Structures are given as C-alpha cells and as structure tokens.
Amino acid sequence: MLPEPTAGRRRSGNLVLKPLRRGATNLISDSDAAPRRATAPFCLKPLSTSVDGAQGLMTLLICDNEEPLRGLVRATLEPAGYRFVEARDGDEALALAKVERPDLILLDMMMPGRSGLDVVEALRRDPDLRNVPVIMLTARAQASDQEAAERAGVARFLAKPFSPAVLARTVAELLERAHA
C-alpha cells in the first residue's frame, strides 16, 4: 500500500502529481528519478493570471522578422501548451507586449527598424513590462553581442541555430523563476 500523499498532491501509481501554480512547469516525479515532463492524461497546461485576475495559458511573444523561425519556435514550444503572440519587428513587438502582457518574450536581435536591443531597453523602462524575461535568439553570437544583450537586460542569449530542447528547457526555467 502506498503512503497517503501530502496535502495538495495527488498520487497516481508511483507518481506524484504536484498541483499547478502560475508559472509551474508540467513536471511529475517518482521516488527514484528526477522530475520529468508529464504525459497524458497527467499533463497540465501552464497557467497565467492576467491583470484582471482571470486565469489562462502562459503567453509567449515571439518576435522575429523571419516567419520560418517563428514557426520553428512555435512548433518547439506548442507541446507545452503555451499561448503564442507573434510580431515581425521591434515596433510590433512593443505594441503587442503592452496589450498582451506576455509571460516571456523570445526576441531576435537583428530586425528591420527597431533592433532587439532597442526593444529590450524600451521594455525595461516600462513599469508594467520591466520584469518580463526576454530570451534573445540571434545569429550574432560574438561575445560582444552577448555582453550588449546582458547589459540591456536579456535573461538568456541563444545563438542560431539553437537546440529545440535547450530552447524548451530555457523557457520553462525562466517562467518558473519569474512566477515562483
């Protein structure tokens, strides 16, 4: 017989399903292994609480002037159950960020018009958006580019081409930290 689960947890076989909170990743664990992603029927969608208190899916803003890259990011992260908003340039990203208030932003460094660095600097000046984590996705992988991104307030810097597994892990980690 299995011991009674602790309050707020449900036991299913030898797996403990932890209750979902805002920003939590969909993880399950057993006594002998590290936590791992849950699969149906135990998979829960990451939830976010909007400004008006309504709960919904975590929102990710993807900003890149190349649609195929936006599609790759979306396809990589869709299994986690996020909601996506997409922008083609920095100005559109800022406008959408102000309206949608995303939980995380994935941003290209080089775009027509306003650069990714300019967008991050504008986000950090906005009291409602200054704490939104930003992942910079860029083909510019020089140390000086990474340093400039860090100075601007980027949470993570991923050089293109990036590993989809690393991207998914990074997004989950930053969301967990931002909403802990």
C-alpha positions as CSV (number, residue, x, y, z in Angstrom):
1,M,0.0,0.0,0.0
2,L,1.3,3.5,-0.9
3,P,1.5,6.1,1.8
4,E,-1.1,8.8,1.7
5,P,0.1,11.8,-0.4
6,T,0.9,15.0,1.3
7,A,-1.7,17.8,1.2
8,G,-2.1,19.4,-2.2
9,R,-0.7,16.4,-4.1
10,R,-2.3,13.5,-5.9
11,R,-0.8,10.1,-6.2
12,S,-1.2,8.0,-9.3
13,G,0.6,4.7,-9.1
14,N,4.1,5.6,-8.1
15,L,3.9,9.1,-9.5
16,V,3.2,12.2,-7.5
17,L,1.3,14.9,-9.4
18,K,2.2,18.3,-8.0
19,P,-0.5,21.0,-8.1
20,L,0.0,23.6,-10.8
21,R,0.6,27.2,-9.9
22,R,1.3,30.2,-12.1
23,G,4.5,29.6,-14.0
24,A,4.8,26.0,-12.9
25,T,6.2,23.5,-15.4
26,N,4.3,20.3,-16.1
27,L,6.5,18.0,-14.1
28,I,5.9,14.8,-12.3
29,S,8.3,12.8,-10.2
30,D,8.6,9.4,-8.5
31,S,10.8,8.5,-5.6
32,D,13.7,7.1,-7.6
33,A,14.0,9.5,-10.5
34,A,14.4,13.2,-11.2
35,P,11.3,15.1,-12.2
36,R,10.3,14.7,-15.8
37,R,7.6,16.1,-18.1
38,A,4.2,14.6,-17.6
39,T,2.4,12.9,-20.4
40,A,-1.4,12.5,-21.0
41,P,-3.5,12.1,-19.0
42,F,-1.4,13.8,-16.4
43,C,-0.2,16.7,-18.5
44,L,-1.4,20.1,-17.2
45,K,-1.3,23.3,-19.1
46,P,0.9,26.1,-17.6
47,L,-1.4,28.8,-16.4
48,S,-1.0,32.5,-16.0
49,T,-3.1,35.1,-14.1
50,S,-3.9,38.1,-16.2
51,V,-4.1,41.7,-14.8
52,D,-7.8,41.3,-14.3
53,G,-7.3,38.1,-12.3
54,A,-8.6,35.7,-15.0
55,Q,-6.5,32.6,-15.5
56,G,-5.4,31.4,-18.9
57,L,-2.4,29.8,-20.7
58,M,1.0,31.4,-20.3
59,T,1.5,33.8,-23.2
60,L,4.8,33.9,-25.1
61,L,5.6,36.7,-27.5
62,I,7.8,35.6,-30.4
63,C,9.4,38.4,-32.4
64,D,11.4,37.6,-35.5
65,N,11.2,39.1,-39.0
66,E,11.6,35.5,-40.4
67,E,8.3,33.6,-40.4
68,P,10.1,30.2,-40.6
69,L,11.9,30.9,-37.4
70,R,8.7,32.0,-35.6
71,G,7.2,28.7,-36.8
72,L,10.1,26.6,-35.5
73,V,9.9,28.3,-32.1
74,R,6.1,27.8,-32.0
75,A,6.4,24.2,-33.1
76,T,9.1,23.5,-30.4
77,L,7.0,25.0,-27.6
78,E,3.4,24.1,-28.6
79,P,3.5,20.7,-26.8
80,A,3.9,22.6,-23.5
81,G,0.5,24.3,-24.0
82,Y,1.6,27.9,-24.3
83,R,-0.4,30.7,-26.0
84,F,1.6,32.5,-28.7
85,V,1.5,36.0,-30.0
86,E,3.8,36.9,-32.9
87,A,5.5,40.0,-34.1
88,R,7.6,40.7,-37.3
89,D,9.6,43.6,-36.0
90,G,10.5,45.5,-32.9
91,D,7.7,48.2,-33.1
92,E,5.1,45.5,-33.4
93,A,6.7,43.5,-30.5
94,L,6.5,46.6,-28.2
95,A,2.9,47.3,-29.2
96,L,1.8,43.7,-28.6
97,A,3.7,43.5,-25.3
98,K,1.8,46.5,-24.0
99,V,-1.5,44.9,-24.9
100,E,-0.9,41.2,-24.3
101,R,1.5,41.5,-21.3
102,P,3.3,38.2,-22.2
103,D,4.8,36.0,-19.5
104,L,8.0,35.7,-21.6
105,I,9.4,37.2,-24.8
106,L,11.6,35.5,-27.4
107,L,13.3,38.2,-29.5
108,D,15.6,38.4,-32.5
109,M,18.5,40.8,-32.2
110,M,18.6,41.9,-35.8
111,M,15.3,43.1,-37.3
112,P,14.3,45.9,-39.7
113,G,13.6,49.2,-37.9
114,R,13.9,48.8,-34.1
115,S,16.5,46.2,-33.1
116,G,16.0,43.6,-30.4
117,L,18.3,45.5,-28.1
118,D,16.2,48.6,-28.6
119,V,13.1,46.6,-27.7
120,V,14.6,45.2,-24.5
121,E,15.7,48.7,-23.4
122,A,12.2,50.0,-24.0
123,L,10.7,47.0,-22.1
124,R,13.0,47.7,-19.1
125,R,11.8,51.3,-19.0
126,D,8.1,50.3,-18.9
127,P,7.0,49.6,-15.3
128,D,4.4,47.0,-16.5
129,L,6.9,45.1,-18.6
130,R,10.3,45.6,-17.0
131,N,10.3,42.2,-15.3
132,V,9.2,40.1,-18.3
133,P,12.0,37.7,-19.1
134,V,13.5,38.0,-22.6
135,I,15.3,35.3,-24.5
136,M,17.4,36.8,-27.3
137,L,17.6,34.5,-30.3
138,T,20.2,35.6,-32.8
139,A,22.7,34.7,-35.4
140,R,25.1,37.2,-33.9
141,A,27.0,35.0,-31.5
142,Q,30.0,37.2,-30.8
143,A,30.9,37.7,-27.1
144,S,30.4,41.5,-27.6
145,D,26.8,40.8,-28.8
146,Q,26.1,38.6,-25.8
147,E,27.5,41.3,-23.4
148,A,25.4,44.0,-25.1
149,A,22.3,41.8,-24.7
150,E,23.1,41.2,-21.0
151,R,23.6,44.9,-20.3
152,A,20.3,45.6,-21.9
153,G,18.5,43.2,-19.6
154,V,18.2,40.0,-21.5
155,A,17.7,36.9,-19.3
156,R,19.2,34.4,-21.8
157,F,21.0,34.5,-25.1
158,L,20.7,31.7,-27.6
159,A,22.6,31.7,-30.8
160,K,21.0,30.5,-34.0
161,P,20.9,27.7,-34.9
162,F,19.8,26.7,-31.4
163,S,18.7,23.3,-30.0
164,P,15.0,23.0,-29.7
165,A,15.5,21.0,-26.4
166,V,17.6,23.8,-25.0
167,L,15.0,26.4,-26.0
168,A,12.2,24.4,-24.4
169,R,14.2,23.9,-21.2
170,T,15.3,27.6,-21.1
171,V,11.7,28.8,-21.5
172,A,10.4,26.5,-18.7
173,E,13.2,27.5,-16.4
174,L,12.7,31.3,-16.9
175,L,8.9,31.0,-16.5
176,E,9.3,29.0,-13.3
177,R,11.7,31.6,-11.9
178,A,9.6,34.6,-13.0
179,H,6.5,33.3,-11.4
180,A,7.8,31.5,-8.3
